[in-house]
């Protein structure tokens, strides 16, 4: 009901897209042809064109052109509602559920889902303060896989996809798919995404041994000795995020391919980073969707 009050139909969605992309006041916009700000009018036509016309030179501006909505036969109202559902659910929403909610085919729902999720990648590179960092492995158990999907005998991480993550204590999180958990892979991610002189909390993994010499404050918690908290030293916040991701993938999506995993991680990181401002995250996604 909250969404329907703000966006009751296609016209209200198109007006919002026009303001977000070209005209904050809904009337004036920069005309590429006149090279100045002009008054734009939307004239009724038989073709119901989604465009505004410059009153000075007649140049047309199309709010949907070049965006994820470009040449889509699906109504803007359904696109906006899908964005609202994706940003207002804590554990995500599947394309199959979008199909039921929107009343469209699965192929249409899947395209909307992928297009919107492509806007959620935040490659954060300025984590600061106290930062927790850790790795996890995402994937099913070998014993439950079909014979042609198995990687061979083994337990634990065998056949699973490694993922590295970092989280500001009480702040933002970043999660990236990585090929392995060696120093040559993990340390460049730490350098790229955590600001120098930050205090980094890790477990006892040897890949983090060089952190002190690289200018970071470094404190460990020894999981192998069944020690998970020493004062304020722990990686439990990040472990909680990993749990949220795994429960979400298992409960909502059931299965995620390696090729698509990064986009799902970006979605969960986006939702976590905007966890305290549900309405604002929806508005932020609409602003991103207005970019060409």
PAROFI-222395 format. One record per residue (C-alpha): chain; residue number from 0; x, y, z. Coordinates in pm, whole numbers. Layout:
BEGIN
<site><unit>A</unit><pos>NUM</pos><u>X</u><v>Y</v><w>Z</w></site>
...
This chain:
BEGIN
<site><unit>A</unit><pos>0</pos><u>0</u><v>0</v><w>0</w></site>
<site><unit>A</unit><pos>1</pos><u>290</u><v>233</v><w>73</w></site>
<site><unit>A</unit><pos>2</pos><u>427</u><v>172</v><w>-276</w></site>
<site><unit>A</unit><pos>3</pos><u>87</u><v>210</v><w>-443</w></site>
<site><unit>A</unit><pos>4</pos><u>28</u><v>547</v><w>-278</w></site>
<site><unit>A</unit><pos>5</pos><u>348</u><v>685</v><w>-429</w></site>
<site><unit>A</unit><pos>6</pos><u>336</u><v>505</v><w>-764</w></site>
<site><unit>A</unit><pos>7</pos><u>-26</u><v>419</v><w>-851</w></site>
<site><unit>A</unit><pos>8</pos><u>27</u><v>380</v><w>-1227</w></site>
<site><unit>A</unit><pos>9</pos><u>269</u><v>394</v><w>-1522</w></site>
<site><unit>A</unit><pos>10</pos><u>239</u><v>769</v><w>-1557</w></site>
<site><unit>A</unit><pos>11</pos><u>361</u><v>839</v><w>-1203</w></site>
<site><unit>A</unit><pos>12</pos><u>660</u><v>608</v><w>-1262</w></site>
<site><unit>A</unit><pos>13</pos><u>746</u><v>781</v><w>-1591</w></site>
<site><unit>A</unit><pos>14</pos><u>721</u><v>1122</v><w>-1426</w></site>
<site><unit>A</unit><pos>15</pos><u>959</u><v>1008</v><w>-1151</w></site>
<site><unit>A</unit><pos>16</pos><u>1206</u><v>875</v><w>-1409</w></site>
<site><unit>A</unit><pos>17</pos><u>1188</u><v>1206</v><w>-1600</w></site>
<site><unit>A</unit><pos>18</pos><u>1269</u><v>1403</v><w>-1284</w></site>
<site><unit>A</unit><pos>19</pos><u>1547</u><v>1168</v><w>-1174</w></site>
<site><unit>A</unit><pos>20</pos><u>1720</u><v>1169</v><w>-1511</w></site>
<site><unit>A</unit><pos>21</pos><u>1660</u><v>1508</v><w>-1670</w></site>
<site><unit>A</unit><pos>22</pos><u>1440</u><v>1752</v><w>-1481</w></site>
<site><unit>A</unit><pos>23</pos><u>1443</u><v>1785</v><w>-1100</w></site>
<site><unit>A</unit><pos>24</pos><u>1155</u><v>2037</v><w>-1114</w></site>
<site><unit>A</unit><pos>25</pos><u>963</u><v>1843</v><w>-1379</w></site>
<site><unit>A</unit><pos>26</pos><u>961</u><v>2139</v><w>-1620</w></site>
<site><unit>A</unit><pos>27</pos><u>1313</u><v>2256</v><w>-1707</w></site>
<site><unit>A</unit><pos>28</pos><u>1590</u><v>2039</v><w>-1853</w></site>
<site><unit>A</unit><pos>29</pos><u>1920</u><v>2089</v><w>-2032</w></site>
<site><unit>A</unit><pos>30</pos><u>1856</u><v>2070</v><w>-2406</w></site>
<site><unit>A</unit><pos>31</pos><u>2146</u><v>1898</v><w>-2591</w></site>
<site><unit>A</unit><pos>32</pos><u>2057</u><v>2089</v><w>-2907</w></site>
<site><unit>A</unit><pos>33</pos><u>2003</u><v>2439</v><w>-2763</w></site>
<site><unit>A</unit><pos>34</pos><u>2292</u><v>2391</v><w>-2516</w></site>
<site><unit>A</unit><pos>35</pos><u>2092</u><v>2573</v><w>-2246</w></site>
<site><unit>A</unit><pos>36</pos><u>1819</u><v>2493</v><w>-1994</w></site>
<site><unit>A</unit><pos>37</pos><u>1478</u><v>2500</v><w>-2162</w></site>
<site><unit>A</unit><pos>38</pos><u>1114</u><v>2434</v><w>-2076</w></site>
<site><unit>A</unit><pos>39</pos><u>1007</u><v>2087</v><w>-2190</w></site>
<site><unit>A</unit><pos>40</pos><u>649</u><v>1984</v><w>-2258</w></site>
<site><unit>A</unit><pos>41</pos><u>499</u><v>1639</v><w>-2292</w></site>
<site><unit>A</unit><pos>42</pos><u>256</u><v>1643</v><w>-2584</w></site>
<site><unit>A</unit><pos>43</pos><u>-15</u><v>1383</v><w>-2636</w></site>
<site><unit>A</unit><pos>44</pos><u>38</u><v>1173</v><w>-2949</w></site>
<site><unit>A</unit><pos>45</pos><u>-134</u><v>875</v><w>-3107</w></site>
<site><unit>A</unit><pos>46</pos><u>177</u><v>667</v><w>-3050</w></site>
<site><unit>A</unit><pos>47</pos><u>181</u><v>751</v><w>-2677</w></site>
<site><unit>A</unit><pos>48</pos><u>551</u><v>834</v><w>-2700</w></site>
<site><unit>A</unit><pos>49</pos><u>737</u><v>840</v><w>-2368</w></site>
<site><unit>A</unit><pos>50</pos><u>916</u><v>1165</v><w>-2444</w></site>
<site><unit>A</unit><pos>51</pos><u>932</u><v>1532</v><w>-2357</w></site>
<site><unit>A</unit><pos>52</pos><u>981</u><v>1802</v><w>-2623</w></site>
<site><unit>A</unit><pos>53</pos><u>1192</u><v>2117</v><w>-2602</w></site>
<site><unit>A</unit><pos>54</pos><u>968</u><v>2420</v><w>-2657</w></site>
<site><unit>A</unit><pos>55</pos><u>1259</u><v>2604</v><w>-2821</w></site>
<site><unit>A</unit><pos>56</pos><u>1385</u><v>2365</v><w>-3088</w></site>
<site><unit>A</unit><pos>57</pos><u>1155</u><v>2063</v><w>-3073</w></site>
<site><unit>A</unit><pos>58</pos><u>1426</u><v>1819</v><w>-2958</w></site>
<site><unit>A</unit><pos>59</pos><u>1289</u><v>1507</v><w>-2786</w></site>
<site><unit>A</unit><pos>60</pos><u>1420</u><v>1360</v><w>-2461</w></site>
<site><unit>A</unit><pos>61</pos><u>1325</u><v>1001</v><w>-2380</w></site>
<site><unit>A</unit><pos>62</pos><u>1360</u><v>912</v><w>-2007</w></site>
<site><unit>A</unit><pos>63</pos><u>1379</u><v>537</v><w>-2072</w></site>
<site><unit>A</unit><pos>64</pos><u>1634</u><v>553</v><w>-2358</w></site>
<site><unit>A</unit><pos>65</pos><u>1962</u><v>381</v><w>-2274</w></site>
<site><unit>A</unit><pos>66</pos><u>1844</u><v>260</v><w>-1932</w></site>
<site><unit>A</unit><pos>67</pos><u>1742</u><v>-89</v><w>-1820</w></site>
<site><unit>A</unit><pos>68</pos><u>1385</u><v>6</v><w>-1925</w></site>
<site><unit>A</unit><pos>69</pos><u>1486</u><v>78</v><w>-2286</w></site>
<site><unit>A</unit><pos>70</pos><u>1254</u><v>-89</v><w>-2540</w></site>
<site><unit>A</unit><pos>71</pos><u>1091</u><v>-298</v><w>-2268</w></site>
<site><unit>A</unit><pos>72</pos><u>730</u><v>-394</v><w>-2334</w></site>
<site><unit>A</unit><pos>73</pos><u>679</u><v>-447</v><w>-1960</w></site>
<site><unit>A</unit><pos>74</pos><u>513</u><v>-153</v><w>-1787</w></site>
<site><unit>A</unit><pos>75</pos><u>726</u><v>81</v><w>-1576</w></site>
<site><unit>A</unit><pos>76</pos><u>486</u><v>21</v><w>-1290</w></site>
<site><unit>A</unit><pos>77</pos><u>589</u><v>-347</v><w>-1276</w></site>
<site><unit>A</unit><pos>78</pos><u>959</u><v>-256</v><w>-1304</w></site>
<site><unit>A</unit><pos>79</pos><u>928</u><v>-16</v><w>-1010</w></site>
<site><unit>A</unit><pos>80</pos><u>730</u><v>-267</v><w>-804</w></site>
<site><unit>A</unit><pos>81</pos><u>995</u><v>-532</v><w>-865</w></site>
<site><unit>A</unit><pos>82</pos><u>1262</u><v>-287</v><w>-744</w></site>
<site><unit>A</unit><pos>83</pos><u>1054</u><v>-216</v><w>-434</w></site>
<site><unit>A</unit><pos>84</pos><u>1020</u><v>-588</v><w>-355</w></site>
<site><unit>A</unit><pos>85</pos><u>1393</u><v>-652</v><w>-401</w></site>
<site><unit>A</unit><pos>86</pos><u>1493</u><v>-371</v><w>-165</w></site>
<site><unit>A</unit><pos>87</pos><u>1228</u><v>-428</v><w>102</w></site>
<site><unit>A</unit><pos>88</pos><u>1283</u><v>-800</v><w>167</w></site>
<site><unit>A</unit><pos>89</pos><u>1558</u><v>-896</v><w>411</w></site>
<site><unit>A</unit><pos>90</pos><u>1663</u><v>-1225</v><w>248</w></site>
<site><unit>A</unit><pos>91</pos><u>1585</u><v>-1139</v><w>-113</w></site>
<site><unit>A</unit><pos>92</pos><u>1317</u><v>-1249</v><w>-357</w></site>
<site><unit>A</unit><pos>93</pos><u>1354</u><v>-1507</v><w>-632</w></site>
<site><unit>A</unit><pos>94</pos><u>1263</u><v>-1460</v><w>-998</w></site>
<site><unit>A</unit><pos>95</pos><u>996</u><v>-1727</v><w>-953</w></site>
<site><unit>A</unit><pos>96</pos><u>838</u><v>-1528</v><w>-671</w></site>
<site><unit>A</unit><pos>97</pos><u>860</u><v>-1211</v><w>-886</w></site>
<site><unit>A</unit><pos>98</pos><u>672</u><v>-1400</v><w>-1155</w></site>
<site><unit>A</unit><pos>99</pos><u>387</u><v>-1464</v><w>-910</w></site>
<site><unit>A</unit><pos>100</pos><u>390</u><v>-1113</v><w>-762</w></site>
<site><unit>A</unit><pos>101</pos><u>397</u><v>-931</v><w>-1098</w></site>
<site><unit>A</unit><pos>102</pos><u>174</u><v>-1166</v><w>-1295</w></site>
<site><unit>A</unit><pos>103</pos><u>425</u><v>-1201</v><w>-1580</w></site>
<site><unit>A</unit><pos>104</pos><u>604</u><v>-1496</v><w>-1737</w></site>
<site><unit>A</unit><pos>105</pos><u>912</u><v>-1643</v><w>-1572</w></site>
<site><unit>A</unit><pos>106</pos><u>1128</u><v>-1529</v><w>-1864</w></site>
<site><unit>A</unit><pos>107</pos><u>1012</u><v>-1168</v><w>-1812</w></site>
<site><unit>A</unit><pos>108</pos><u>1055</u><v>-1186</v><w>-1433</w></site>
<site><unit>A</unit><pos>109</pos><u>1403</u><v>-1335</v><w>-1470</w></site>
<site><unit>A</unit><pos>110</pos><u>1510</u><v>-1053</v><w>-1706</w></site>
<site><unit>A</unit><pos>111</pos><u>1376</u><v>-785</v><w>-1470</w></site>
<site><unit>A</unit><pos>112</pos><u>1549</u><v>-958</v><w>-1178</w></site>
<site><unit>A</unit><pos>113</pos><u>1888</u><v>-972</v><w>-1353</w></site>
<site><unit>A</unit><pos>114</pos><u>1868</u><v>-617</v><w>-1486</w></site>
<site><unit>A</unit><pos>115</pos><u>1788</u><v>-470</v><w>-1145</w></site>
<site><unit>A</unit><pos>116</pos><u>2048</u><v>-683</v><w>-968</w></site>
<site><unit>A</unit><pos>117</pos><u>2314</u><v>-561</v><w>-1212</w></site>
<site><unit>A</unit><pos>118</pos><u>2272</u><v>-214</v><w>-1056</w></site>
<site><unit>A</unit><pos>119</pos><u>2351</u><v>-330</v><w>-702</w></site>
<site><unit>A</unit><pos>120</pos><u>2725</u><v>-388</v><w>-729</w></site>
<site><unit>A</unit><pos>121</pos><u>2910</u><v>-154</v><w>-491</w></site>
<site><unit>A</unit><pos>122</pos><u>3284</u><v>-214</v><w>-527</w></site>
<site><unit>A</unit><pos>123</pos><u>3368</u><v>-42</v><w>-197</w></site>
<site><unit>A</unit><pos>124</pos><u>3735</u><v>55</v><w>-163</w></site>
<site><unit>A</unit><pos>125</pos><u>3743</u><v>275</v><w>147</w></site>
<site><unit>A</unit><pos>126</pos><u>3663</u><v>57</v><w>448</w></site>
<site><unit>A</unit><pos>127</pos><u>3818</u><v>217</v><w>754</w></site>
<site><unit>A</unit><pos>128</pos><u>3836</u><v>204</v><w>1133</w></site>
<site><unit>A</unit><pos>129</pos><u>3801</u><v>-147</v><w>1277</w></site>
<site><unit>A</unit><pos>130</pos><u>3758</u><v>-391</v><w>989</w></site>
<site><unit>A</unit><pos>131</pos><u>3684</u><v>-763</v><w>1009</w></site>
<site><unit>A</unit><pos>132</pos><u>3798</u><v>-979</v><w>720</w></site>
<site><unit>A</unit><pos>133</pos><u>3746</u><v>-1348</v><w>655</w></site>
<site><unit>A</unit><pos>134</pos><u>3682</u><v>-1606</v><w>386</w></site>
<site><unit>A</unit><pos>135</pos><u>3401</u><v>-1855</v><w>340</w></site>
<site><unit>A</unit><pos>136</pos><u>3309</u><v>-2128</v><w>94</w></site>
<site><unit>A</unit><pos>137</pos><u>2971</u><v>-2145</v><w>-79</w></site>
<site><unit>A</unit><pos>138</pos><u>2833</u><v>-2459</v><w>-237</w></site>
<site><unit>A</unit><pos>139</pos><u>2652</u><v>-2784</v><w>-171</w></site>
<site><unit>A</unit><pos>140</pos><u>2786</u><v>-3095</v><w>-4</w></site>
<site><unit>A</unit><pos>141</pos><u>2965</u><v>-3341</v><w>-227</w></site>
<site><unit>A</unit><pos>142</pos><u>2754</u><v>-3632</v><w>-108</w></site>
<site><unit>A</unit><pos>143</pos><u>2435</u><v>-3456</v><w>-222</w></site>
<site><unit>A</unit><pos>144</pos><u>2556</u><v>-3380</v><w>-576</w></site>
<site><unit>A</unit><pos>145</pos><u>2482</u><v>-3571</v><w>-893</w></site>
<site><unit>A</unit><pos>146</pos><u>2766</u><v>-3795</v><w>-1004</w></site>
<site><unit>A</unit><pos>147</pos><u>2866</u><v>-3569</v><w>-1295</w></site>
<site><unit>A</unit><pos>148</pos><u>2882</u><v>-3266</v><w>-1063</w></site>
<site><unit>A</unit><pos>149</pos><u>3112</u><v>-3412</v><w>-800</w></site>
<site><unit>A</unit><pos>150</pos><u>3473</u><v>-3297</v><w>-765</w></site>
<site><unit>A</unit><pos>151</pos><u>3590</u><v>-3619</v><w>-606</w></site>
<site><unit>A</unit><pos>152</pos><u>3632</u><v>-3751</v><w>-255</w></site>
<site><unit>A</unit><pos>153</pos><u>3665</u><v>-3500</v><w>25</w></site>
<site><unit>A</unit><pos>154</pos><u>3484</u><v>-3295</v><w>284</w></site>
<site><unit>A</unit><pos>155</pos><u>3450</u><v>-2933</v><w>388</w></site>
<site><unit>A</unit><pos>156</pos><u>3562</u><v>-2697</v><w>113</w></site>
<site><unit>A</unit><pos>157</pos><u>3595</u><v>-2952</v><w>-168</w></site>
<site><unit>A</unit><pos>158</pos><u>3403</u><v>-2838</v><w>-476</w></site>
<site><unit>A</unit><pos>159</pos><u>3292</u><v>-2512</v><w>-315</w></site>
<site><unit>A</unit><pos>160</pos><u>3352</u><v>-2155</v><w>-435</w></site>
<site><unit>A</unit><pos>161</pos><u>3579</u><v>-1942</v><w>-213</w></site>
<site><unit>A</unit><pos>162</pos><u>3454</u><v>-1594</v><w>-123</w></site>
<site><unit>A</unit><pos>163</pos><u>3646</u><v>-1317</v><w>54</w></site>
<site><unit>A</unit><pos>164</pos><u>3481</u><v>-1042</v><w>255</w></site>
<site><unit>A</unit><pos>165</pos><u>3551</u><v>-743</v><w>478</w></site>
<site><unit>A</unit><pos>166</pos><u>3324</u><v>-548</v><w>709</w></site>
<site><unit>A</unit><pos>167</pos><u>3357</u><v>-226</v><w>902</w></site>
<site><unit>A</unit><pos>168</pos><u>3258</u><v>-287</v><w>1263</w></site>
<site><unit>A</unit><pos>169</pos><u>2895</u><v>-172</v><w>1265</w></site>
<site><unit>A</unit><pos>170</pos><u>2922</u><v>-39</v><w>909</w></site>
<site><unit>A</unit><pos>171</pos><u>2952</u><v>-150</v><w>548</w></site>
<site><unit>A</unit><pos>172</pos><u>3044</u><v>-485</v><w>400</w></site>
<site><unit>A</unit><pos>173</pos><u>3206</u><v>-595</v><w>74</w></site>
<site><unit>A</unit><pos>174</pos><u>3206</u><v>-953</v><w>-56</w></site>
<site><unit>A</unit><pos>175</pos><u>3395</u><v>-1076</v><w>-364</w></site>
<site><unit>A</unit><pos>176</pos><u>3428</u><v>-1410</v><w>-536</w></site>
<site><unit>A</unit><pos>177</pos><u>3796</u><v>-1512</v><w>-545</w></site>
<site><unit>A</unit><pos>178</pos><u>3971</u><v>-1798</v><w>-727</w></site>
<site><unit>A</unit><pos>179</pos><u>4145</u><v>-1922</v><w>-413</w></site>
<site><unit>A</unit><pos>180</pos><u>4242</u><v>-1820</v><w>-57</w></site>
<site><unit>A</unit><pos>181</pos><u>4617</u><v>-1780</v><w>-106</w></site>
<site><unit>A</unit><pos>182</pos><u>4821</u><v>-1470</v><w>-14</w></site>
<site><unit>A</unit><pos>183</pos><u>4854</u><v>-1360</v><w>-376</w></site>
<site><unit>A</unit><pos>184</pos><u>4475</u><v>-1343</v><w>-399</w></site>
<site><unit>A</unit><pos>185</pos><u>4365</u><v>-1226</v><w>-53</w></site>
<site><unit>A</unit><pos>186</pos><u>4626</u><v>-957</v><w>22</w></site>
<site><unit>A</unit><pos>187</pos><u>4557</u><v>-750</v><w>-297</w></site>
<site><unit>A</unit><pos>188</pos><u>4189</u><v>-742</v><w>-198</w></site>
<site><unit>A</unit><pos>189</pos><u>4281</u><v>-618</v><w>151</w></site>
<site><unit>A</unit><pos>190</pos><u>4506</u><v>-345</v><w>5</w></site>
<site><unit>A</unit><pos>191</pos><u>4245</u><v>-234</v><w>-251</w></site>
<site><unit>A</unit><pos>192</pos><u>3945</u><v>-218</v><w>-19</w></site>
<site><unit>A</unit><pos>193</pos><u>4073</u><v>-138</v><w>331</w></site>
<site><unit>A</unit><pos>194</pos><u>4229</u><v>201</v><w>405</w></site>
<site><unit>A</unit><pos>195</pos><u>4586</u><v>211</v><w>545</w></site>
<site><unit>A</unit><pos>196</pos><u>4627</u><v>236</v><w>923</w></site>
<site><unit>A</unit><pos>197</pos><u>4292</u><v>61</v><w>981</w></site>
<site><unit>A</unit><pos>198</pos><u>4278</u><v>-209</v><w>1248</w></site>
<site><unit>A</unit><pos>199</pos><u>4210</u><v>-544</v><w>1083</w></site>
<site><unit>A</unit><pos>200</pos><u>4065</u><v>-836</v><w>1279</w></site>
<site><unit>A</unit><pos>201</pos><u>4116</u><v>-1184</v><w>1132</w></site>
<site><unit>A</unit><pos>202</pos><u>4132</u><v>-1546</v><w>1236</w></site>
<site><unit>A</unit><pos>203</pos><u>4464</u><v>-1731</v><w>1260</w></site>
<site><unit>A</unit><pos>204</pos><u>4497</u><v>-1794</v><w>883</w></site>
<site><unit>A</unit><pos>205</pos><u>4859</u><v>-1747</v><w>773</w></site>
<site><unit>A</unit><pos>206</pos><u>4759</u><v>-1547</v><w>464</w></site>
<site><unit>A</unit><pos>207</pos><u>4717</u><v>-1246</v><w>694</w></site>
<site><unit>A</unit><pos>208</pos><u>5067</u><v>-1266</v><w>847</w></site>
<site><unit>A</unit><pos>209</pos><u>5207</u><v>-972</v><w>638</w></site>
<site><unit>A</unit><pos>210</pos><u>4936</u><v>-723</v><w>741</w></site>
<site><unit>A</unit><pos>211</pos><u>5136</u><v>-559</v><w>1022</w></site>
<site><unit>A</unit><pos>212</pos><u>5430</u><v>-497</v><w>791</w></site>
<site><unit>A</unit><pos>213</pos><u>5193</u><v>-344</v><w>534</w></site>
<site><unit>A</unit><pos>214</pos><u>5085</u><v>-63</v><w>768</w></site>
<site><unit>A</unit><pos>215</pos><u>4769</u><v>-217</v><w>915</w></site>
<site><unit>A</unit><pos>216</pos><u>4694</u><v>-275</v><w>1279</w></site>
<site><unit>A</unit><pos>217</pos><u>4637</u><v>-649</v><w>1304</w></site>
<site><unit>A</unit><pos>218</pos><u>4469</u><v>-858</v><w>1574</w></site>
<site><unit>A</unit><pos>219</pos><u>4374</u><v>-1225</v><w>1560</w></site>
<site><unit>A</unit><pos>220</pos><u>4121</u><v>-1456</v><w>1717</w></site>
<site><unit>A</unit><pos>221</pos><u>4220</u><v>-1825</v><w>1728</w></site>
<site><unit>A</unit><pos>222</pos><u>3929</u><v>-2033</v><w>1603</w></site>
<site><unit>A</unit><pos>223</pos><u>4141</u><v>-2351</v><w>1593</w></site>
<site><unit>A</unit><pos>224</pos><u>4170</u><v>-2330</v><w>1973</w></site>
<site><unit>A</unit><pos>225</pos><u>3791</u><v>-2284</v><w>2001</w></site>
<site><unit>A</unit><pos>226</pos><u>3840</u><v>-1917</v><w>2091</w></site>
<site><unit>A</unit><pos>227</pos><u>3594</u><v>-1695</v><w>1906</w></site>
<site><unit>A</unit><pos>228</pos><u>3604</u><v>-1373</v><w>2111</w></site>
<site><unit>A</unit><pos>229</pos><u>3891</u><v>-1208</v><w>2297</w></site>
<site><unit>A</unit><pos>230</pos><u>3768</u><v>-876</v><w>2434</w></site>
<site><unit>A</unit><pos>231</pos><u>3656</u><v>-684</v><w>2127</w></site>
<site><unit>A</unit><pos>232</pos><u>3861</u><v>-899</v><w>1888</w></site>
<site><unit>A</unit><pos>233</pos><u>3636</u><v>-1124</v><w>1678</w></site>
<site><unit>A</unit><pos>234</pos><u>3500</u><v>-1166</v><w>1327</w></site>
<site><unit>A</unit><pos>235</pos><u>3148</u><v>-1253</v><w>1438</w></site>
<site><unit>A</unit><pos>236</pos><u>2988</u><v>-959</v><w>1255</w></site>
<site><unit>A</unit><pos>237</pos><u>3121</u><v>-1085</v><w>924</w></site>
<site><unit>A</unit><pos>238</pos><u>3035</u><v>-1443</v><w>1017</w></site>
<site><unit>A</unit><pos>239</pos><u>2678</u><v>-1322</v><w>1071</w></site>
<site><unit>A</unit><pos>240</pos><u>2673</u><v>-1178</v><w>721</w></site>
<site><unit>A</unit><pos>241</pos><u>2802</u><v>-1506</v><w>575</w></site>
<site><unit>A</unit><pos>242</pos><u>2523</u><v>-1686</v><w>760</w></site>
<site><unit>A</unit><pos>243</pos><u>2266</u><v>-1445</v><w>616</w></site>
<site><unit>A</unit><pos>244</pos><u>2397</u><v>-1502</v><w>264</w></site>
<site><unit>A</unit><pos>245</pos><u>2402</u><v>-1882</v><w>294</w></site>
<site><unit>A</unit><pos>246</pos><u>2058</u><v>-1904</v><w>455</w></site>
<site><unit>A</unit><pos>247</pos><u>1922</u><v>-1670</v><w>188</w></site>
<site><unit>A</unit><pos>248</pos><u>2072</u><v>-1864</v><w>-102</w></site>
<site><unit>A</unit><pos>249</pos><u>1955</u><v>-2195</v><w>43</w></site>
<site><unit>A</unit><pos>250</pos><u>1609</u><v>-2076</v><w>139</w></site>
<site><unit>A</unit><pos>251</pos><u>1521</u><v>-1830</v><w>-137</w></site>
<site><unit>A</unit><pos>252</pos><u>1725</u><v>-1920</v><w>-444</w></site>
<site><unit>A</unit><pos>253</pos><u>1809</u><v>-2286</v><w>-359</w></site>
<site><unit>A</unit><pos>254</pos><u>2092</u><v>-2298</v><w>-612</w></site>
<site><unit>A</unit><pos>255</pos><u>2331</u><v>-2037</v><w>-756</w></site>
<site><unit>A</unit><pos>256</pos><u>2581</u><v>-2093</v><w>-1037</w></site>
<site><unit>A</unit><pos>257</pos><u>2945</u><v>-1992</v><w>-998</w></site>
<site><unit>A</unit><pos>258</pos><u>2908</u><v>-1745</v><w>-1286</w></site>
<site><unit>A</unit><pos>259</pos><u>2618</u><v>-1565</v><w>-1114</w></site>
<site><unit>A</unit><pos>260</pos><u>2740</u><v>-1587</v><w>-755</w></site>
<site><unit>A</unit><pos>261</pos><u>2907</u><v>-1243</v><w>-752</w></site>
<site><unit>A</unit><pos>262</pos><u>2583</u><v>-1071</v><w>-850</w></site>
<site><unit>A</unit><pos>263</pos><u>2402</u><v>-1246</v><w>-564</w></site>
<site><unit>A</unit><pos>264</pos><u>2675</u><v>-1146</v><w>-318</w></site>
<site><unit>A</unit><pos>265</pos><u>2648</u><v>-786</v><w>-441</w></site>
<site><unit>A</unit><pos>266</pos><u>2273</u><v>-797</v><w>-384</w></site>
<site><unit>A</unit><pos>267</pos><u>2312</u><v>-918</v><w>-25</w></site>
<site><unit>A</unit><pos>268</pos><u>2590</u><v>-667</v><w>43</w></site>
<site><unit>A</unit><pos>269</pos><u>2371</u><v>-387</v><w>-98</w></site>
<site><unit>A</unit><pos>270</pos><u>2079</u><v>-487</v><w>121</w></site>
<site><unit>A</unit><pos>271</pos><u>2302</u><v>-516</v><w>427</w></site>
<site><unit>A</unit><pos>272</pos><u>2467</u><v>-178</v><w>366</w></site>
<site><unit>A</unit><pos>273</pos><u>2123</u><v>-16</v><w>342</w></site>
<site><unit>A</unit><pos>274</pos><u>1966</u><v>-219</v><w>623</w></site>
<site><unit>A</unit><pos>275</pos><u>1864</u><v>87</v><w>826</w></site>
<site><unit>A</unit><pos>276</pos><u>1703</u><v>284</v><w>543</w></site>
<site><unit>A</unit><pos>277</pos><u>1458</u><v>65</v><w>348</w></site>
<site><unit>A</unit><pos>278</pos><u>1285</u><v>358</v><w>176</w></site>
<site><unit>A</unit><pos>279</pos><u>1617</u><v>522</v><w>94</w></site>
<site><unit>A</unit><pos>280</pos><u>1755</u><v>202</v><w>-62</w></site>
<site><unit>A</unit><pos>281</pos><u>1451</u><v>186</v><w>-293</w></site>
<site><unit>A</unit><pos>282</pos><u>1501</u><v>548</v><w>-394</w></site>
<site><unit>A</unit><pos>283</pos><u>1873</u><v>489</v><w>-446</w></site>
<site><unit>A</unit><pos>284</pos><u>1797</u><v>194</v><w>-675</w></site>
<site><unit>A</unit><pos>285</pos><u>1554</u><v>409</v><w>-876</w></site>
<site><unit>A</unit><pos>286</pos><u>1824</u><v>676</v><w>-916</w></site>
<site><unit>A</unit><pos>287</pos><u>2070</u><v>414</v><w>-1036</w></site>
<site><unit>A</unit><pos>288</pos><u>1818</u><v>276</v><w>-1283</w></site>
<site><unit>A</unit><pos>289</pos><u>1785</u><v>623</v><w>-1436</w></site>
<site><unit>A</unit><pos>290</pos><u>2151</u><v>619</v><w>-1544</w></site>
<site><unit>A</unit><pos>291</pos><u>2210</u><v>544</v><w>-1914</w></site>
